[in-house]
Amino acid sequence: MTDLTKLTLADALDGLKAKKFSSREITQDFIQTIEASRVLNAYVVETPEKALEMAEQADARLAKGEGGKLEGAPIGVKDLYCTKGVRTTACSNILGEFTPTYESTVTQNLWNEGAVMLGKLNMDEFAMGSSNETSRFGPPINPWRRQGDNAGLTPGGSSGGSAAAVSGDLCLAATASDTGGSIRQPAAFTGTVGIKPTYGRASRWGMVAFASSLDQAGPIAKTVEDSAILLDVMCSHDPKDSTSLQVEQPDWRAEVSKGVKGMRIGIPKEYRMDGMSEEIDALWNKGIEWLKAAGAEIVDISLPHTKYALPAYYIVAPAEASSNLARYDGMRYGARVDGDNLTATYEATRAGGFGREVQRRLMIGTYVLSSGYYDAYYLRAQKVRTKILHDFVDAFETCDAILTPTCPSAAFAFGEKSGDPVEMYLNDVFTVTTNLAGLPGISVPAGLSSDGLPLGLQVIGKALDESACFRVGGELERAAGFVARPEKWW
């Protein structure tokens, strides 16, 4: 193994084009690193033969001076994306050994531009979780450790495998998905960068659905520039997805270095919550000072319906999940548990196939959609969602982007919060608003906690203004100078 695995995506692409090393060489290094790092449990399917075959094809194109935007770059794919001929289970027992005969639009975009697939990455079952403890394959382990403590830490959820793999140098970058914070929270917990684009920027076709009006694809990467490179390829208009937007796509990579001079950055007073860690508050203040020093104007804003965001989210998301997951009945694909009759087969299959957290959310969702409760819960939650969107629309009349913390704490140990679902759900308190409003949000590592764990800051942009997220994110990255790496213990 060499240090090729430690390269950023941008540097790796430059090295491949300059023929400093081949795609086969860097892919082989990643394969060996993955094999030596299985204790992290980041990958649930490894595809070394497929990766080497794709790498050789990439090398052949590079030798001719050809190749796409990601030519020869080895990446990991969250187990939520259907990959032709490679098992896709959303880390749930109910999908059994399901192997798709088709490719998701997002991953097809990656392969069209020459990316190399290293394997499928661990995640919370059906993306339902904030700690990746609901996976059928067991949780991935955060490469970071608290100082003087060997307790295993969560890499966050639901894209925990993606975050652990990028942080542990098990891929150059990874696909992820975000329904209520599942890209940004894991990025904050692992010292990586994660962006959720505007709803509709990336196709959901071929992604295993959780909550269709909230789910959005995005990358987790080592730097803001890397996230811009990958997001550019992941996003596209797709007629197979009715929510896909046919809009112009800017050069996001160029935005990263533009700085924030003249921008107005909003600071929402409602995000200063009781019980928030002093370290998080101090980091937020530091971020404000960095942006002010770089020429941005800081403005106070109000998002008055923020306090209702989490309750609204945990009505809308389970309701949509109960509808989406009704298709898993053991009849057409996935696992089946036979019963004495058709109804018994349905019941046994779903009881045995879905984990406890998924069952909990399906029960909530079915309840809030049931006759007599639809108006009281689901309809009211959708009205609150509209109010939250209007809060952002009003706020963006006085600012160009919003700065907040990503999470209320640093990474926590396994079991510390899983016994209390409500406490676990509070991990999404700063992130769910962007999903409810369909806005872009990026998390950038900006400092370390007192026990040596990464902390992130979040930038929220207007709809379709990922450029503002990348400009502010790039400035925060430069000002923070975050270069800390997890000390290797695995």
Rosetta blueprint (number, residue, H / E / L):
1 M L
2 T L
3 D H
4 L H
5 T H
6 K H
7 L L
8 T L
9 L H
10 A H
11 D H
12 A H
13 L H
14 D H
15 G H
16 L H
17 K H
18 A L
19 K L
20 K L
21 F L
22 S L
23 S H
24 R H
25 E H
26 I H
27 T H
28 Q H
29 D H
30 F H
31 I H
32 Q H
33 T H
34 I H
35 E H
36 A H
37 S L
38 R H
39 V H
40 L H
41 N L
42 A L
43 Y E
44 V E
45 V E
46 E E
47 T L
48 P H
49 E H
50 K H
51 A H
52 L H
53 E H
54 M H
55 A H
56 E H
57 Q H
58 A H
59 D H
60 A H
61 R H
62 L H
63 A H
64 K L
65 G L
66 E L
67 G L
68 G L
69 K L
70 L L
71 E L
72 G L
73 A L
74 P E
75 I E
76 G E
77 V E
78 K E
79 D L
80 L L
81 Y E
82 C L
83 T E
84 K L
85 G L
86 V E
87 R L
88 T L
89 T L
90 A L
91 C L
92 S L
93 N H
94 I H
95 L H
96 G L
97 E L
98 F L
99 T L
100 P L
101 T L
102 Y L
103 E L
104 S L
105 T H
106 V H
107 T H
108 Q H
109 N H
110 L H
111 W H
112 N H
113 E L
114 G L
115 A L
116 V E
117 M E
118 L E
119 G E
120 K E
121 L E
122 N L
123 M L
124 D L
125 E H
126 F H
127 A H
128 M L
129 G L
130 S L
131 S L
132 N L
133 E L
134 T L
135 S L
136 R L
137 F L
138 G L
139 P L
140 P L
141 I L
142 N L
143 P L
144 W L
145 R L
146 R L
147 Q L
148 G L
149 D L
150 N L
151 A L
152 G L
153 L E
154 T L
155 P L
156 G L
157 G L
158 S L
159 S L
160 G H
161 G H
162 S H
163 A H
164 A H
165 A H
166 V H
167 S H
168 G L
169 D L
170 L L
171 C L
172 L L
173 A E
174 A E
175 T E
176 A E
177 S E
178 D E
179 T L
180 G L
181 G L
182 S L
183 I L
184 R H
185 Q H
186 P H
187 A H
188 A H
189 F H
190 T H
191 G L
192 T L
193 V E
194 G E
195 I E
196 K E
197 P L
198 T L
199 Y L
200 G L
201 R L
202 A L
203 S L
204 R L
205 W L
206 G L
207 M E
208 V L
209 A L
210 F L
211 A L
212 S L
213 S L
214 L L
215 D L
216 Q E
217 A E
218 G E
219 P E
220 I E
221 A E
222 K L
223 T L
224 V H
225 E H
226 D H
227 S H
228 A H
229 I H
230 L H
231 L H
232 D H
233 V H
234 M H
235 C L
236 S L
237 H L
238 D L
239 P L
240 K L
241 D L
242 S L
243 T L
244 S L
245 L L
246 Q L
247 V L
248 E L
249 Q L
250 P L
251 D L
252 W H
253 R H
254 A H
255 E H
256 V L
257 S L
258 K L
259 G L
260 V L
261 K L
262 G L
263 M L
264 R E
265 I E
266 G E
267 I E
268 P E
269 K H
270 E H
271 Y H
272 R L
273 M L
274 D L
275 G L
276 M L
277 S L
278 E H
279 E H
280 I H
281 D H
282 A H
283 L H
284 W H
285 N H
286 K H
287 G H
288 I H
289 E H
290 W H
291 L H
292 K H
293 A H
294 A L
295 G L
296 A L
297 E E
298 I E
299 V E
300 D E
301 I E
302 S L
303 L L
304 P H
305 H H
306 T H
307 K H
308 Y H
309 A H
310 L H
311 P H
312 A H
313 Y H
314 Y H
315 I H
316 V H
317 A H
318 P H
319 A H
320 E H
321 A H
322 S H
323 S H
324 N H
325 L H
326 A H
327 R H
328 Y L
329 D L
330 G L
331 M L
332 R L
333 Y L
334 G L
335 A L
336 R L
337 V L
338 D L
339 G L
340 D L
341 N L
342 L H
343 T H
344 A H
345 T H
346 Y H
347 E H
348 A H
349 T H
350 R H
351 A H
352 G H
353 G H
354 F L
355 G L
356 R H
357 E H
358 V H
359 Q H
360 R H
361 R H
362 L H
363 M H
364 I H
365 G H
366 T H
367 Y H
368 V H
369 L H
370 S L
371 S L
372 G L
373 Y L
374 Y H
375 D H
376 A H
377 Y H
378 Y H
379 L H
380 R H
381 A H
382 Q H
383 K H
384 V H
385 R H
386 T H
387 K H
388 I H
389 L H
390 H H
391 D H
392 F H
393 V H
394 D H
395 A H
396 F L
397 E L
398 T L
399 C L
400 D L
401 A E
402 I E
403 L E
404 T E
405 P E
406 T L
407 C L
408 P L
409 S L
410 A L
411 A L
412 F L
413 A E
414 F L
415 G L
416 E L
417 K L
418 S L
419 G L
420 D L
421 P H
422 V H
423 E H
424 M H
425 Y H
426 L H
427 N H
428 D H
429 V L
430 F L
431 T L
432 V H
433 T H
434 T H
435 N H
436 L H
437 A H
438 G L
439 L L
440 P L
441 G E
442 I E
443 S E
444 V E
445 P E
446 A E
447 G E
448 L E
449 S L
450 S L
451 D L
452 G L
453 L L
454 P E
455 L E
456 G E
457 L E
458 Q E
459 V E
460 I E
461 G E
462 K L
463 A L
464 L L
465 D L
466 E H
467 S H
468 A H
469 C H
470 F H
471 R H
472 V H
473 G H
474 G H
475 E H
476 L H
477 E H
478 R H
479 A H
480 A H
481 G L
482 F L
483 V L
484 A L
485 R L
486 P L
487 E L
488 K L
489 W L
490 W L
